[in-house]
Amino acid sequence: MAEERMEEEEEKEREKENAKYSILIPTYNERLNIALIVYLIFKHLRDVNFEIIIVDDGSPDGTQDVIRQLQQVYGEDRILLRARPRKLGLGTAYYHGLKHASGDFVIIMDADLSHHPKYLPSFIRKQKETGANIVTGTRYVKNGGVHGWNLMRKLTSRGANVLAQTLLWPGVSDLTGSFRLYERSVLEDVITSCVSKGYVFQMEMIVRATRKGYHVEEVPITFVDRVFGSSKLGGSEIVEYLKGLVYLLFTT
């Protein structure tokens, strides 16, 4: 009996070492960023089995043309373009990409270089060390932070996070972050429970996950404001965030 348990544990360890990661990146008008982020992912994950799934929502700036060129360099088996005809929302982009993922784990990150791929090894290492179902990047712990935001945006972000923490008690320090690693089956479970769209979707995902009892760990990251292109966050997104907060308060 003891030998069987040891064999099972050894098998699990081998599975961990051979795990495949699907990196899911939604894009819209990211022609100037997508080649650099792909290069950095390959640079920082040299010894990792992974694929990159890019869900582009009909970018008119030529983003898809750049992705096809990247496929010629890295291979269509490593970079998968799963385009959609128009902007259909962040949550549905993740759902669409997940349908095409073949990894044991799914990593979601932004294309605009605000999530630096240098943190990916830390996410993977944290999951292996703790057995976490989810590893999320956080700006609000020691060694985490934000670079490139003015004081007003920092205060807005911090205030939104404190408000959510006070009302929802989610058990994580950064509710509105979107740099995360999920066990594939966990993401499939959580994503089907969510109804929000846009930026609120990220918050709902982590709140639903903690309510379901999934094991969540955090990794400190420094969020860097986009270098190329314009931010997609505006007044309408802030209103949607507040609506989403009230919705989660009464439904979780």
C-alpha positions, 0 to 999 in steps of 0.5 A: 500500500505504501509503495503504491502511494509512493508510485502515485506521488512519483507519477504526479511529480513527473506530470508536474515536470512535463506539464504544458502551459497555454498562454492566452493573450487577447488583442485589439490593435496591438501591432506595435507590442505583440512581436516583442511580448512573444519574443520575451515569452520565448526568452523567459520560458526556454525549458518550458512546454508551452503554446501561445494562443492569441485571440484577436478581435478584428484589429484594423491596425494589422495585428493579425498580419504581424501574428502570421509573420510570427507563426512563420518564425516560431511555428503555427504549433507554438503560436495559434491565431484564433481571430474573431470578426470584431470586439466581443469582450474580454470574458468571451475572448478567454472562453474562445481561447480556452476552447483551443488550449491544449495545456494542463495550465492556462496563463492569461496576460495582456499584450501591451507589455504591462505584464512582463513575461519575466514573471512567468517562471515565478508563477510556474514555480509558485504553482509547483511548490504550493500545488495552487489551483490559481496563481495571480500577480499582485501589485499590492504586496512587498516587491509589487507595484505600478510604474508609469501611472500618474497619481490620480490613476494610482489612487483610482486603482488603489481605491477601487481595490480597497472598496472591493476588498472591504465589500467582498473579502476575496482573500487576495490582495489584487482583485482587478489584476489580470495576470494569472495562471489557472489549472485548466479544469479550474478555469473551465469551472470558474469561467462558466460561472461568470456573467460579467463583461470587460474589466469586471470579468477579472474581478468576478473570476477570482471572487468566484474561485475563492468562493468555490474554495480553490487554492489561490497563491500570489506572486508580486509583480510590477505593472508597467503602463503600456509603452505603445498604443492607447489605454482602453480604460475610460469612464465607462469602464469605471462605471461598469466596475462599480456596477459589477462590484454591486452585482458580486456583493449580492450574488457571491 
